[in-house]
Amino acid sequence: MLFQKKEIIYSETIGVCVVDDIVKLSDSRKDTYYYYLLRSVFDKTKKSYIPVENHTVQLRNLITFEDALALQQDAHFNEQAELVKNEVGYVLEKRRADRK
């Protein structure tokens, strides 16, 4: 799956993030690769360069509003990783903001 600039996605390493840019980087052999420049939406100092192709870090679309509600209402929600809780909060807040 290819992501576009300015798209909000989830990275298993930094959580909810924006695809800030897609950059071209070269290695010592002069091979060129494309990387996503990801920035956390919660902490602008957190950024990550992830190869567009053949990356090992899980990148995915955000969960749906319905999935966020279900996770929030789950009895074990407080046991979830902080990045997951942040994603749930982001999705729910975005939905509330979009309805105003």
A tleap script that builds the chain and sets N, CA, C and O, in Angstrom:
source leaprc.protein.ff14SB
mol = sequence {
  NMET LEU PHE GLN LYS LYS GLU ILE ILE TYR
  SER GLU THR ILE GLY VAL CYS VAL VAL ASP
  ASP ILE VAL LYS LEU SER ASP SER ARG LYS
  ASP THR TYR TYR TYR TYR LEU LEU ARG SER
  VAL PHE ASP LYS THR LYS LYS SER TYR ILE
  PRO VAL GLU ASN HIE THR VAL GLN LEU ARG
  ASN LEU ILE THR PHE GLU ASP ALA LEU ALA
  LEU GLN GLN ASP ALA HIE PHE ASN GLU GLN
  ALA GLU LEU VAL LYS ASN GLU VAL GLY TYR
  VAL LEU GLU LYS ARG ARG ALA ASP ARG CLYS
}
set mol.1.N position { 0.848 -1.177 0.000 }
set mol.1.CA position { 0.000 0.000 0.000 }
set mol.1.C position { 0.891 1.237 0.000 }
set mol.1.O position { 1.816 1.350 0.804 }
set mol.2.N position { 0.607 2.134 -0.885 }
set mol.2.CA position { 1.356 3.385 -0.936 }
set mol.2.C position { 0.554 4.483 -0.252 }
set mol.2.O position { -0.658 4.600 -0.435 }
set mol.3.N position { 1.246 5.270 0.525 }
set mol.3.CA position { 0.618 6.390 1.217 }
set mol.3.C position { 1.014 7.686 0.524 }
set mol.3.O position { 2.053 7.759 -0.132 }
set mol.4.N position { 0.192 8.687 0.672 }
set mol.4.CA position { 0.405 9.978 0.027 }
set mol.4.C position { 0.862 11.014 1.050 }
set mol.4.O position { 0.624 10.877 2.250 }
set mol.5.N position { 1.526 12.060 0.542 }
set mol.5.CA position { 1.910 13.170 1.409 }
set mol.5.C position { 0.679 13.731 2.107 }
set mol.5.O position { -0.400 13.830 1.523 }
set mol.6.N position { 0.867 14.092 3.367 }
set mol.6.CA position { -0.152 14.697 4.239 }
set mol.6.C position { -1.189 13.697 4.744 }
set mol.6.O position { -2.098 14.081 5.480 }
set mol.7.N position { -1.074 12.441 4.371 }
set mol.7.CA position { -1.993 11.416 4.855 }
set mol.7.C position { -1.666 11.086 6.316 }
set mol.7.O position { -0.497 11.015 6.694 }
set mol.8.N position { -2.692 10.889 7.122 }
set mol.8.CA position { -2.520 10.503 8.519 }
set mol.8.C position { -2.622 8.979 8.577 }
set mol.8.O position { -3.616 8.395 8.146 }
set mol.9.N position { -1.573 8.345 9.117 }
set mol.9.CA position { -1.519 6.884 9.180 }
set mol.9.C position { -1.028 6.457 10.561 }
set mol.9.O position { -0.780 7.290 11.432 }
set mol.10.N position { -0.893 5.142 10.744 }
set mol.10.CA position { -0.368 4.586 11.993 }
set mol.10.C position { 0.923 3.841 11.696 }
set mol.10.O position { 0.981 3.012 10.788 }
set mol.11.N position { 1.950 4.145 12.466 }
set mol.11.CA position { 3.236 3.457 12.400 }
set mol.11.C position { 3.449 2.754 13.730 }
set mol.11.O position { 3.236 3.347 14.788 }
set mol.12.N position { 3.867 1.502 13.685 }
set mol.12.CA position { 4.058 0.779 14.940 }
set mol.12.C position { 5.187 1.374 15.785 }
set mol.12.O position { 5.288 1.074 16.975 }
set mol.13.N position { 6.031 2.208 15.190 }
set mol.13.CA position { 7.139 2.783 15.954 }
set mol.13.C position { 6.812 4.137 16.576 }
set mol.13.O position { 7.296 4.438 17.667 }
set mol.14.N position { 5.999 4.965 15.909 }
set mol.14.CA position { 5.701 6.288 16.481 }
set mol.14.C position { 4.205 6.562 16.635 }
set mol.14.O position { 3.820 7.640 17.089 }
set mol.15.N position { 3.367 5.610 16.267 }
set mol.15.CA position { 1.928 5.785 16.454 }
set mol.15.C position { 1.295 6.592 15.340 }
set mol.15.O position { 1.680 6.471 14.176 }
set mol.16.N position { 0.319 7.420 15.701 }
set mol.16.CA position { -0.393 8.240 14.722 }
set mol.16.C position { 0.588 9.271 14.178 }
set mol.16.O position { 1.215 10.015 14.932 }
set mol.17.N position { 0.706 9.301 12.860 }
set mol.17.CA position { 1.685 10.204 12.246 }
set mol.17.C position { 1.173 10.698 10.897 }
set mol.17.O position { 0.238 10.147 10.317 }
set mol.18.N position { 1.815 11.744 10.429 }
set mol.18.CA position { 1.505 12.296 9.124 }
set mol.18.C position { 2.659 11.955 8.192 }
set mol.18.O position { 3.827 12.005 8.578 }
set mol.19.N position { 2.307 11.606 6.953 }
set mol.19.CA position { 3.338 11.429 5.929 }
set mol.19.C position { 3.740 12.843 5.524 }
set mol.19.O position { 3.096 13.474 4.685 }
set mol.20.N position { 4.810 13.322 6.135 }
set mol.20.CA position { 5.246 14.695 5.936 }
set mol.20.C position { 5.834 14.893 4.543 }
set mol.20.O position { 5.691 15.960 3.946 }
set mol.21.N position { 6.492 13.864 4.034 }
set mol.21.CA position { 7.114 13.965 2.723 }
set mol.21.C position { 7.482 12.566 2.248 }
set mol.21.O position { 7.504 11.612 3.026 }
set mol.22.N position { 7.764 12.465 0.973 }
set mol.22.CA position { 8.338 11.253 0.387 }
set mol.22.C position { 9.629 11.716 -0.259 }
set mol.22.O position { 9.616 12.477 -1.226 }
set mol.23.N position { 10.752 11.244 0.290 }
set mol.23.CA position { 12.057 11.760 -0.121 }
set mol.23.C position { 12.881 10.681 -0.809 }
set mol.23.O position { 12.684 9.483 -0.605 }
set mol.24.N position { 13.808 11.153 -1.629 }
set mol.24.CA position { 14.716 10.276 -2.341 }
set mol.24.C position { 16.061 10.320 -1.621 }
set mol.24.O position { 16.634 11.393 -1.435 }
set mol.25.N position { 16.564 9.153 -1.218 }
set mol.25.CA position { 17.863 9.077 -0.557 }
set mol.25.C position { 18.737 8.087 -1.309 }
set mol.25.O position { 18.250 7.094 -1.849 }
set mol.26.N position { 20.034 8.368 -1.336 }
set mol.26.CA position { 20.984 7.497 -2.025 }
set mol.26.C position { 21.931 6.877 -1.009 }
set mol.26.O position { 22.251 7.490 0.010 }
set mol.27.N position { 22.380 5.653 -1.293 }
set mol.27.CA position { 23.361 5.017 -0.424 }
set mol.27.C position { 24.762 5.179 -1.016 }
set mol.27.O position { 24.942 5.875 -2.015 }
set mol.28.N position { 25.737 4.544 -0.404 }
set mol.28.CA position { 27.132 4.703 -0.841 }
set mol.28.C position { 27.382 4.158 -2.238 }
set mol.28.O position { 28.347 4.554 -2.891 }
set mol.29.N position { 26.526 3.256 -2.705 }
set mol.29.CA position { 26.668 2.714 -4.069 }
set mol.29.C position { 25.930 3.561 -5.089 }
set mol.29.O position { 25.875 3.215 -6.269 }
set mol.30.N position { 25.372 4.652 -4.644 }
set mol.30.CA position { 24.599 5.572 -5.492 }
set mol.30.C position { 23.242 4.994 -5.915 }
set mol.30.O position { 22.614 5.477 -6.856 }
set mol.31.N position { 22.809 3.957 -5.205 }
set mol.31.CA position { 21.454 3.456 -5.431 }
set mol.31.C position { 20.487 4.439 -4.769 }
set mol.31.O position { 20.771 4.973 -3.697 }
set mol.32.N position { 19.363 4.669 -5.406 }
set mol.32.CA position { 18.388 5.623 -4.885 }
set mol.32.C position { 17.145 4.877 -4.403 }
set mol.32.O position { 16.644 3.965 -5.061 }
set mol.33.N position { 16.669 5.295 -3.237 }
set mol.33.CA position { 15.485 4.694 -2.636 }
set mol.33.C position { 14.549 5.806 -2.181 }
set mol.33.O position { 14.988 6.905 -1.842 }
set mol.34.N position { 13.261 5.506 -2.179 }
set mol.34.CA position { 12.266 6.450 -1.683 }
set mol.34.C position { 11.900 6.074 -0.257 }
set mol.34.O position { 11.738 4.900 0.078 }
set mol.35.N position { 11.774 7.104 0.574 }
set mol.35.CA position { 11.427 6.925 1.980 }
set mol.35.C position { 10.271 7.832 2.346 }
set mol.35.O position { 10.154 8.954 1.854 }
set mol.36.N position { 9.409 7.315 3.233 }
set mol.36.CA position { 8.400 8.168 3.852 }
set mol.36.C position { 9.085 8.919 4.990 }
set mol.36.O position { 9.796 8.312 5.791 }
set mol.37.N position { 8.880 10.218 5.068 }
set mol.37.CA position { 9.268 10.975 6.244 }
set mol.37.C position { 8.000 11.098 7.080 }
set mol.37.O position { 7.070 11.816 6.712 }
set mol.38.N position { 7.971 10.397 8.199 }
set mol.38.CA position { 6.801 10.377 9.072 }
set mol.38.C position { 7.066 11.249 10.290 }
set mol.38.O position { 8.156 11.216 10.861 }
set mol.39.N position { 6.059 12.032 10.688 }
set mol.39.CA position { 6.147 12.850 11.903 }
set mol.39.C position { 4.954 12.535 12.792 }
set mol.39.O position { 3.816 12.473 12.326 }
set mol.40.N position { 5.222 12.341 14.055 }
set mol.40.CA position { 4.171 12.076 15.029 }
set mol.40.C position { 3.222 13.272 15.095 }
set mol.40.O position { 3.668 14.419 15.059 }
set mol.41.N position { 1.923 13.013 15.189 }
set mol.41.CA position { 0.973 14.114 15.344 }
set mol.41.C position { 0.929 14.601 16.790 }
set mol.41.O position { 0.420 15.688 17.061 }
set mol.42.N position { 1.460 13.801 17.722 }
set mol.42.CA position { 1.435 14.169 19.140 }
set mol.42.C position { 2.738 14.807 19.610 }
set mol.42.O position { 2.735 15.588 20.561 }
set mol.43.N position { 3.844 14.484 18.958 }
set mol.43.CA position { 5.149 14.995 19.362 }
set mol.43.C position { 5.928 15.330 18.098 }
set mol.43.O position { 6.531 14.453 17.480 }
set mol.44.N position { 5.910 16.595 17.721 }
set mol.44.CA position { 6.511 17.029 16.449 }
set mol.44.C position { 8.011 16.755 16.368 }
set mol.44.O position { 8.587 16.800 15.280 }
set mol.45.N position { 8.656 16.470 17.512 }
set mol.45.CA position { 10.087 16.159 17.476 }
set mol.45.C position { 10.345 14.715 17.053 }
set mol.45.O position { 11.466 14.374 16.676 }
set mol.46.N position { 9.328 13.870 17.111 }
set mol.46.CA position { 9.484 12.471 16.699 }
set mol.46.C position { 9.276 12.354 15.202 }
set mol.46.O position { 8.230 12.723 14.669 }
set mol.47.N position { 10.294 11.832 14.534 }
set mol.47.CA position { 10.171 11.604 13.101 }
set mol.47.C position { 10.876 10.301 12.763 }
set mol.47.O position { 11.699 9.797 13.527 }
set mol.48.N position { 10.532 9.777 11.605 }
set mol.48.CA position { 11.100 8.503 11.189 }
set mol.48.C position { 11.141 8.444 9.671 }
set mol.48.O position { 10.218 8.898 8.994 }
set mol.49.N position { 12.211 7.886 9.151 }
set mol.49.CA position { 12.326 7.623 7.718 }
set mol.49.C position { 12.105 6.132 7.510 }
set mol.49.O position { 12.850 5.309 8.042 }
set mol.50.N position { 11.086 5.786 6.741 }
set mol.50.CA position { 10.730 4.394 6.487 }
set mol.50.C position { 10.740 4.169 4.981 }
set mol.50.O position { 10.126 4.941 4.244 }
set mol.51.N position { 11.431 3.119 4.502 }
set mol.51.CA position { 11.433 2.861 3.056 }
set mol.51.C position { 10.008 2.673 2.536 }
set mol.51.O position { 9.181 2.030 3.184 }
set mol.52.N position { 9.736 3.229 1.384 }
set mol.52.CA position { 8.421 3.067 0.768 }
set mol.52.C position { 8.200 1.592 0.406 }
set mol.52.O position { 7.105 1.056 0.577 }
set mol.53.N position { 9.248 0.954 -0.090 }
set mol.53.CA position { 9.152 -0.456 -0.464 }
set mol.53.C position { 9.971 -1.307 0.499 }
set mol.53.O position { 11.009 -0.876 1.002 }
set mol.54.N position { 9.495 -2.501 0.743 }
set mol.54.CA position { 10.210 -3.490 1.558 }
set mol.54.C position { 10.515 -3.020 2.974 }
set mol.54.O position { 11.578 -3.329 3.511 }
set mol.55.N position { 9.596 -2.277 3.585 }
set mol.55.CA position { 9.818 -1.867 4.964 }
set mol.55.C position { 9.385 -2.975 5.919 }
set mol.55.O position { 8.476 -3.752 5.625 }
set mol.56.N position { 10.048 -3.029 7.054 }
set mol.56.CA position { 9.715 -4.041 8.059 }
set mol.56.C position { 8.821 -3.468 9.154 }
set mol.56.O position { 8.236 -4.219 9.935 }
set mol.57.N position { 8.714 -2.157 9.216 }
set mol.57.CA position { 7.853 -1.492 10.188 }
set mol.57.C position { 6.422 -1.543 9.676 }
set mol.57.O position { 6.161 -1.268 8.504 }
set mol.58.N position { 5.492 -1.899 10.567 }
set mol.58.CA position { 4.088 -1.945 10.157 }
set mol.58.C position { 3.557 -0.524 9.983 }
set mol.58.O position { 3.597 0.284 10.911 }
set mol.59.N position { 3.068 -0.235 8.798 }
set mol.59.CA position { 2.386 1.014 8.485 }
set mol.59.C position { 0.991 0.650 8.008 }
set mol.59.O position { 0.823 -0.278 7.217 }
set mol.60.N position { -0.015 1.383 8.489 }
set mol.60.CA position { -1.385 1.075 8.071 }
set mol.60.C position { -2.254 2.310 8.197 }
set mol.60.O position { -1.875 3.305 8.814 }
set mol.61.N position { -3.431 2.218 7.595 }
set mol.61.CA position { -4.424 3.271 7.769 }
set mol.61.C position { -4.884 3.263 9.224 }
set mol.61.O position { -4.746 2.258 9.921 }
set mol.62.N position { -5.427 4.383 9.673 }
set mol.62.CA position { -5.963 4.444 11.023 }
set mol.62.C position { -7.161 3.513 11.150 }
set mol.62.O position { -7.808 3.180 10.157 }
set mol.63.N position { -7.451 3.098 12.377 }
set mol.63.CA position { -8.626 2.276 12.614 }
set mol.63.C position { -9.877 3.099 12.352 }
set mol.63.O position { -9.834 4.329 12.330 }
set mol.64.N position { -10.979 2.414 12.158 }
set mol.64.CA position { -12.244 3.114 11.908 }
set mol.64.C position { -12.804 3.665 13.211 }
set mol.64.O position { -12.375 3.280 14.298 }
set mol.65.N position { -13.754 4.558 13.088 }
set mol.65.CA position { -14.434 5.111 14.255 }
set mol.65.C position { -15.083 3.995 15.065 }
set mol.65.O position { -15.001 3.983 16.293 }
set mol.66.N position { -15.721 3.067 14.382 }
set mol.66.CA position { -16.393 1.960 15.061 }
set mol.66.C position { -15.395 1.094 15.827 }
set mol.66.O position { -15.673 0.678 16.951 }
set mol.67.N position { -14.236 0.819 15.227 }
set mol.67.CA position { -13.205 0.033 15.909 }
set mol.67.C position { -12.657 0.797 17.120 }
set mol.67.O position { -12.379 0.207 18.164 }
set mol.68.N position { -12.507 2.107 16.966 }
set mol.68.CA position { -12.015 2.929 18.079 }
set mol.68.C position { -12.997 2.889 19.247 }
set mol.68.O position { -12.586 2.761 20.401 }
set mol.69.N position { -14.292 2.999 18.951 }
set mol.69.CA position { -15.313 2.919 20.006 }
set mol.69.C position { -15.273 1.569 20.702 }
set mol.69.O position { -15.324 1.497 21.930 }
set mol.70.N position { -15.181 0.497 19.920 }
set mol.70.CA position { -15.144 -0.854 20.483 }
set mol.70.C position { -13.917 -1.043 21.377 }
set mol.70.O position { -14.017 -1.616 22.461 }
set mol.71.N position { -12.780 -0.565 20.926 }
set mol.71.CA position { -11.564 -0.683 21.742 }
set mol.71.C position { -11.690 0.112 23.033 }
set mol.71.O position { -11.311 -0.362 24.103 }
set mol.72.N position { -12.230 1.334 22.926 }
set mol.72.CA position { -12.374 2.189 24.108 }
set mol.72.C position { -13.306 1.554 25.143 }
set mol.72.O position { -13.104 1.706 26.348 }
set mol.73.N position { -14.316 0.851 24.665 }
set mol.73.CA position { -15.298 0.247 25.568 }
set mol.73.C position { -14.883 -1.127 26.068 }
set mol.73.O position { -15.551 -1.704 26.927 }
set mol.74.N position { -13.787 -1.655 25.536 }
set mol.74.CA position { -13.286 -2.964 25.956 }
set mol.74.C position { -12.793 -2.885 27.397 }
set mol.74.O position { -12.161 -1.906 27.794 }
set mol.75.N position { -13.087 -3.918 28.169 }
set mol.75.CA position { -12.695 -3.945 29.581 }
set mol.75.C position { -11.184 -3.875 29.767 }
set mol.75.O position { -10.717 -3.460 30.828 }
set mol.76.N position { -10.417 -4.267 28.767 }
set mol.76.CA position { -8.960 -4.296 28.875 }
set mol.76.C position { -8.291 -3.103 28.172 }
set mol.76.O position { -7.094 -3.133 27.888 }
set mol.77.N position { -9.074 -2.064 27.898 }
set mol.77.CA position { -8.534 -0.921 27.168 }
set mol.77.C position { -7.316 -0.317 27.867 }
set mol.77.O position { -6.344 0.044 27.204 }
set mol.78.N position { -7.356 -0.201 29.190 }
set mol.78.CA position { -6.248 0.424 29.923 }
set mol.78.C position { -4.964 -0.392 29.831 }
set mol.78.O position { -3.888 0.117 30.143 }
set mol.79.N position { -5.063 -1.649 29.408 }
set mol.79.CA position { -3.884 -2.496 29.268 }
set mol.79.C position { -3.241 -2.356 27.882 }
set mol.79.O position { -2.163 -2.897 27.635 }
set mol.80.N position { -3.900 -1.638 26.994 }
set mol.80.CA position { -3.372 -1.440 25.644 }
set mol.80.C position { -2.112 -0.580 25.699 }
set mol.80.O position { -1.908 0.197 26.632 }
set mol.81.N position { -1.281 -0.737 24.684 }
set mol.81.CA position { -0.079 0.092 24.563 }
set mol.81.C position { -0.490 1.553 24.405 }
set mol.81.O position { -1.557 1.857 23.872 }
set mol.82.N position { 0.363 2.442 24.871 }
set mol.82.CA position { 0.079 3.880 24.810 }
set mol.82.C position { -0.174 4.355 23.377 }
set mol.82.O position { -1.037 5.202 23.149 }
set mol.83.N position { 0.577 3.810 22.408 }
set mol.83.CA position { 0.377 4.216 21.010 }
set mol.83.C position { -1.027 3.853 20.520 }
set mol.83.O position { -1.634 4.603 19.756 }
set mol.84.N position { -1.536 2.712 20.958 }
set mol.84.CA position { -2.891 2.290 20.563 }
set mol.84.C position { -3.923 3.201 21.218 }
set mol.84.O position { -4.881 3.619 20.568 }
set mol.85.N position { -3.738 3.510 22.487 }
set mol.85.CA position { -4.676 4.405 23.170 }
set mol.85.C position { -4.675 5.786 22.512 }
set mol.85.O position { -5.725 6.416 22.382 }
set mol.86.N position { -3.510 6.247 22.105 }
set mol.86.CA position { -3.434 7.533 21.399 }
set mol.86.C position { -4.184 7.478 20.078 }
set mol.86.O position { -4.858 8.438 19.707 }
set mol.87.N position { -4.072 6.361 19.365 }
set mol.87.CA position { -4.785 6.223 18.092 }
set mol.87.C position { -6.291 6.261 18.320 }
set mol.87.O position { -7.011 6.943 17.590 }
set mol.88.N position { -6.768 5.541 19.315 }
set mol.88.CA position { -8.195 5.534 19.629 }
set mol.88.C position { -8.665 6.951 19.940 }
set mol.88.O position { -9.680 7.405 19.413 }
set mol.89.N position { -7.926 7.642 20.795 }
set mol.89.CA position { -8.288 9.015 21.146 }
set mol.89.C position { -8.286 9.941 19.942 }
set mol.89.O position { -9.174 10.782 19.801 }
set mol.90.N position { -7.296 9.790 19.075 }
set mol.90.CA position { -7.204 10.628 17.878 }
set mol.90.C position { -8.416 10.403 16.968 }
set mol.90.O position { -9.040 11.361 16.511 }
set mol.91.N position { -8.742 9.145 16.710 }
set mol.91.CA position { -9.859 8.823 15.809 }
set mol.91.C position { -11.177 9.333 16.381 }
set mol.91.O position { -11.987 9.906 15.653 }
set mol.92.N position { -11.396 9.131 17.670 }
set mol.92.CA position { -12.643 9.593 18.285 }
set mol.92.C position { -12.738 11.116 18.285 }
set mol.92.O position { -13.800 11.669 18.000 }
set mol.93.N position { -11.649 11.790 18.598 }
set mol.93.CA position { -11.650 13.259 18.617 }
set mol.93.C position { -11.837 13.825 17.213 }
set mol.93.O position { -12.557 14.807 17.033 }
set mol.94.N position { -11.205 13.223 16.229 }
set mol.94.CA position { -11.345 13.676 14.832 }
set mol.94.C position { -12.803 13.578 14.409 }
set mol.94.O position { -13.325 14.484 13.759 }
set mol.95.N position { -13.456 12.494 14.771 }
set mol.95.CA position { -14.871 12.298 14.416 }
set mol.95.C position { -15.745 13.378 15.063 }
set mol.95.O position { -16.642 13.939 14.433 }
set mol.96.N position { -15.454 13.648 16.339 }
set mol.96.CA position { -16.230 14.690 17.032 }
set mol.96.C position { -16.014 16.052 16.381 }
set mol.96.O position { -16.965 16.813 16.201 }
set mol.97.N position { -14.777 16.360 16.031 }
set mol.97.CA position { -14.444 17.637 15.391 }
set mol.97.C position { -15.087 17.753 14.001 }
set mol.97.O position { -15.528 18.832 13.604 }
set mol.98.N position { -15.135 16.647 13.276 }
set mol.98.CA position { -15.728 16.654 11.924 }
set mol.98.C position { -17.231 16.876 11.980 }
set mol.98.O position { -17.814 17.380 11.020 }
set mol.99.N position { -17.862 16.513 13.073 }
set mol.99.CA position { -19.321 16.657 13.194 }
set mol.99.C position { -19.732 18.057 13.608 }
set mol.99.O position { -20.914 18.393 13.541 }
set mol.100.N position { -18.787 18.878 14.035 }
set mol.100.CA position { -19.125 20.259 14.466 }
set mol.100.C position { -19.232 21.184 13.295 }
set mol.100.O position { -19.507 22.371 13.469 }
savepdb mol mol.pdb
quit
